[in-house]
Amino acid sequence: MSWLEWTNVVAAVTVSTALNSIWLGFLLAGLAGFMVRLVPRSNATTRYAIWFTALMLAIVAPALLLIPKPTTVPALASPAVASAPLTVPVTAQWPLYALLAWLAIAAILLARVAWSIVYIHGLKRRATSIGQRGSIRVLASSEARVPMAAGFLRRAIVFPQSVLDELTPQEFEQVLAHESAHLRRWDDWTQLAHAIAEAILFFNPAIYWIGRHLKIEREIACDDWVVSATGEPRPYALCLTHLHEVTRRAPAPQLAPGATSRKRWQISARVEALLQADRNATPRLSRSGWLAAGALAAAALMVAARTAPPVGVQEIPVSGMTLAHLNAPAAPAISFAPKRFVPPRPRLVAGRLRKPELPAPPELAGAPIVLVRAWEMELSPQYFVITVVFFGPPPTTSMNGI
């Protein structure tokens, strides 16, 4: 097939996989929600692990749908075509346009993620150091608007210069403990994976639903780290309320987890969780979390490996596509024929002669040689060519009888 036909096939397969990722994402989100309800006494760290597992499976599982399923369909037909109610054509142009639009939008969103990484790196470089907590630097910056955990390489915690004047020493320690929990939990890298998933699968509503749970569970998990260190949930709840009042309209970088958010519902949910006396506030991942995440992964992989996708790819019309014909190279030859086409002349080849047609000359009578072994005649418009082969030097009179 030509490169254009191959491009249409790749575009059709990609579009069908993207459409299948939508229903698969909702299925994974539903399974994750069921797992969370199945362990009602789980802490925020466990719930975060379950939702993050669902996010990673939403990226990987659609690729498993491309694995051929056992079927009796002929080899030229795709297994997904026979059972799929919807098919993406490989001869139309719209799948290619959809693929190009997808790549363009995803490239813009990924560029935004890359810009956020560069901005955080520059913010740390321009900030002023005010302390050190273990391997984590504490910085102050006039560019920052909210306290943030600036992770990745050379991790640091950045405080806005204006916020430092508003916080009491106790509140400063509580906010510092919250941001340190983000870096110790490696939330900078998991948030990067979350941002990449939203950039690539921006068309999938299930990704945003899972991301909503990830954001709130991540912040509650870091709040549990603070409460486990201080043992005072109510003063920390007052600290969050005060910090939200100071920074409620301030934007934050995309990849820098902060102690507060501009969304009021997140602060309300966190304060409500802090004031619950019977809540499981342990900051560690429980054994039930490992089991729930493993069960979710096993169920998702089994569904993706055994379920026929509802969107397939149209059968490739091999007979209708132009195939490349490979001709064997001709043997090298020297031709003296004129440029105009001349039909070939008939060629007469005689077989071997056991006896010569003419009697041998007297001088060759009884000689141990045979006069003519084989002869060949070629016709030409101007002359006859007769080839005679001897086994020995013929006498001068041997040609008289020919």
Secondary structure, 3 states (H helix, E strand, C coil): CCHHHHHHHHHHHHHHHHHHHHHHHHHHHHHHHHHHHHCCCCCHHHHHHHHHHHHHHHHHHHHHCCCCCCCCCCCCCCHHHHHCCEEECCCCCHHHHHHHHHHHHHHHHHHHHHHHHHHHHHHHHHCEEEEEECCEEEEEECCCCCCEEECCCCCEEEEEHHHHCCCCHHHHHHHHHHHHHHHHCCHHHHHHHHHHHHHHCCCCHHHHHHHHHHHHHHHHHHHHHHHHHHCCHHHHHHHHHHHHHHHCCCCCCCCCCECCCCCHHHHHHHHHHHCCCCCCCCCCCCHHHHHHHHHHHHHHHHHHHHCCCCEEECCCCCCCCCCCCCCCCCCCCCCCCCCCCCCCCCEECCCCCCCCCCCCCHHHCCCCCCCCCCEEEEECCCCEEEEECCCCCCCHHHHCCC
